Amino acid sequence: MPPEFAFSMNNVSKLYGNKTIIQGITLSFYYGAKIGVLGANGSGKSTLLRIIAEEDKDYDGDLIITKGMSVGHVPQEPRLDPEKNVREHLEMAVAPIRKLLDDYNSIADAMGEMEDPDEMEKAMDK
């Protein structure tokens, strides 16, 4: 029988300099639970989620993730390479789709010169 909770945190607090970001938070999530984190801007939502995902380990309190479970986190803001400009970042984002399109065009060009039906069938399968 699995443990009652998939995830728990007990009395978690986080300081940033002299400022308390979150204080004394205790949470437990059941298996299969869907959760939402609501709060005003600057209230510590992103900090809480980074702690839950174990991306931020500089906090007081206890975190328990049941063995075999994992926590993922999609950051609110993208992690950008400061050496690249906006166009270069966009090109990186669309690179897989651009490769598919380039492969398609290459196959289509080659099919225009094919005479062997078997070779044409292989190209169509691609």
LOTOR-908323 format. One record per residue (C-alpha): residue number from 1; x, z, y; residue in three letters. Coordinates in nm, 3 decimals, decimal comma. Last residue first. Example, Ala and Ser with C-alpha at 12.3 -4.5 7.8 and 13.67 -1.06 7.14 Angstrom:
<2; <1,367; 0,714; -0,106>; SER>
<1; <1,230; 0,780; -0,450>; ALA>
//
This chain:
<126; <0,947; -4,532; 0,910>; LYS>
<125; <0,689; -4,664; 0,663>; ASP>
<124; <0,659; -4,986; 0,868>; MET>
<123; <1,038; -5,035; 0,846>; ALA>
<122; <1,025; -4,993; 0,470>; LYS>
<121; <0,739; -5,245; 0,449>; GLU>
<120; <0,934; -5,497; 0,663>; MET>
<119; <1,237; -5,462; 0,431>; GLU>
<118; <1,009; -5,526; 0,133>; ASP>
<117; <0,850; -5,829; 0,306>; PRO>
<116; <1,195; -5,987; 0,377>; ASP>
<115; <1,181; -6,188; 0,700>; GLU>
<114; <1,285; -5,930; 0,956>; MET>
<113; <1,377; -6,036; 1,312>; GLU>
<112; <1,082; -5,885; 1,498>; GLY>
<111; <1,104; -5,581; 1,274>; MET>
<110; <1,441; -5,493; 1,428>; ALA>
<109; <1,290; -5,464; 1,775>; ASP>
<108; <1,007; -5,243; 1,644>; ALA>
<107; <1,256; -5,022; 1,460>; ILE>
<106; <1,467; -4,976; 1,774>; SER>
<105; <1,157; -4,911; 1,985>; ASN>
<104; <1,035; -4,644; 1,744>; TYR>
<103; <1,379; -4,478; 1,732>; ASP>
<102; <1,394; -4,475; 2,115>; ASP>
<101; <1,044; -4,323; 2,131>; LEU>
<100; <1,132; -4,056; 1,878>; LEU>
<99; <1,456; -3,980; 2,066>; LYS>
<98; <1,263; -3,952; 2,396>; ARG>
<97; <1,025; -3,705; 2,233>; ILE>
<96; <1,315; -3,487; 2,115>; PRO>
<95; <1,491; -3,516; 2,455>; ALA>
<94; <1,186; -3,417; 2,663>; VAL>
<93; <1,301; -3,063; 2,741>; ALA>
<92; <1,667; -3,160; 2,779>; MET>
<91; <1,571; -3,432; 3,028>; GLU>
<90; <1,370; -3,177; 3,224>; LEU>
<89; <1,670; -2,943; 3,244>; HIS>
<88; <1,895; -3,231; 3,357>; GLU>
<87; <1,643; -3,330; 3,625>; ARG>
<86; <1,624; -2,974; 3,758>; VAL>
<85; <2,003; -2,938; 3,793>; ASN>
<84; <2,238; -2,802; 3,528>; LYS>
<83; <2,531; -2,556; 3,563>; GLU>
<82; <2,294; -2,262; 3,620>; PRO>
<81; <2,159; -2,312; 3,266>; ASP>
<80; <1,799; -2,201; 3,273>; LEU>
<79; <1,624; -1,923; 3,085>; ARG>
<78; <1,258; -1,987; 3,148>; PRO>
<77; <1,040; -1,721; 3,310>; GLU>
<76; <0,770; -1,521; 3,138>; GLN>
<75; <0,984; -1,487; 2,828>; PRO>
<74; <0,834; -1,573; 2,491>; VAL>
<73; <0,883; -1,270; 2,268>; HIS>
<72; <0,889; -1,231; 1,894>; GLY>
<71; <0,849; -0,918; 1,684>; VAL>
<70; <0,939; -0,904; 1,318>; SER>
<69; <0,791; -0,728; 1,017>; MET>
<68; <0,963; -0,687; 0,680>; GLY>
<67; <1,029; -0,319; 0,734>; LYS>
<66; <0,778; -0,170; 0,979>; THR>
<65; <0,894; -0,176; 1,340>; ILE>
<64; <0,942; 0,173; 1,478>; ILE>
<63; <1,050; 0,230; 1,839>; LEU>
<62; <1,142; 0,577; 1,964>; ASP>
<61; <1,200; 0,711; 2,313>; GLY>
<60; <1,445; 0,650; 2,598>; ASP>
<59; <1,529; 0,299; 2,713>; TYR>
<58; <1,824; 0,059; 2,734>; ASP>
<57; <1,755; -0,156; 2,428>; LYS>
<56; <1,593; -0,447; 2,609>; ASP>
<55; <1,553; -0,751; 2,382>; GLU>
<54; <1,400; -0,530; 2,115>; GLU>
<53; <1,076; -0,732; 2,120>; ALA>
<52; <0,885; -0,411; 2,208>; ILE>
<51; <1,143; -0,335; 2,480>; ILE>
<50; <1,109; -0,686; 2,626>; ARG>
<49; <0,729; -0,645; 2,618>; LEU>
<48; <0,745; -0,315; 2,807>; LEU>
<47; <0,978; -0,463; 3,070>; THR>
<46; <0,743; -0,758; 3,114>; SER>
<45; <0,446; -0,526; 3,167>; LYS>
<44; <0,634; -0,286; 3,400>; GLY>
<43; <0,385; -0,233; 3,687>; SER>
<42; <0,551; -0,488; 3,914>; GLY>
<41; <0,244; -0,705; 3,944>; ASN>
<40; <-0,066; -0,509; 3,844>; ALA>
<39; <-0,150; -0,446; 3,484>; GLY>
<38; <-0,272; -0,597; 3,161>; LEU>
<37; <-0,100; -0,617; 2,824>; VAL>
<36; <-0,300; -0,789; 2,553>; GLY>
<35; <-0,313; -0,719; 2,184>; ILE>
<34; <-0,425; -0,894; 1,867>; LYS>
<33; <-0,400; -0,672; 1,563>; ALA>
<32; <-0,315; -0,829; 1,227>; GLY>
<31; <-0,152; -0,513; 1,094>; TYR>
<30; <-0,241; -0,217; 1,316>; TYR>
<29; <-0,054; -0,158; 1,639>; PHE>
<28; <0,072; 0,179; 1,765>; SER>
<27; <0,152; 0,274; 2,124>; LEU>
<26; <0,307; 0,571; 2,308>; THR>
<25; <0,434; 0,522; 2,663>; ILE>
<24; <0,605; 0,823; 2,828>; GLY>
<23; <0,718; 0,652; 3,147>; GLN>
<22; <0,766; 0,292; 3,250>; ILE>
<21; <0,971; 0,157; 3,542>; ILE>
<20; <1,102; 0,491; 3,673>; THR>
<19; <1,324; 0,418; 3,972>; LYS>
<18; <1,660; 0,589; 4,022>; ASN>
<17; <1,857; 0,297; 3,877>; GLY>
<16; <1,611; 0,119; 3,656>; TYR>
<15; <1,463; 0,383; 3,431>; LEU>
<14; <1,270; 0,320; 3,113>; LYS>
<13; <1,047; 0,554; 2,915>; SER>
<12; <0,914; 0,539; 2,561>; VAL>
<11; <0,723; 0,843; 2,429>; ASN>
<10; <0,659; 0,692; 2,087>; ASN>
<9; <0,654; 0,328; 1,989>; MET>
<8; <0,479; 0,200; 1,682>; SER>
<7; <0,455; -0,129; 1,494>; PHE>
<6; <0,292; -0,253; 1,174>; ALA>
<5; <0,087; 0,064; 1,146>; PHE>
<4; <-0,084; 0,219; 0,843>; GLU>
<3; <0,208; 0,161; 0,607>; PRO>
<2; <0,149; -0,101; 0,339>; PRO>
<1; <0,000; 0,000; 0,000>; MET>
//
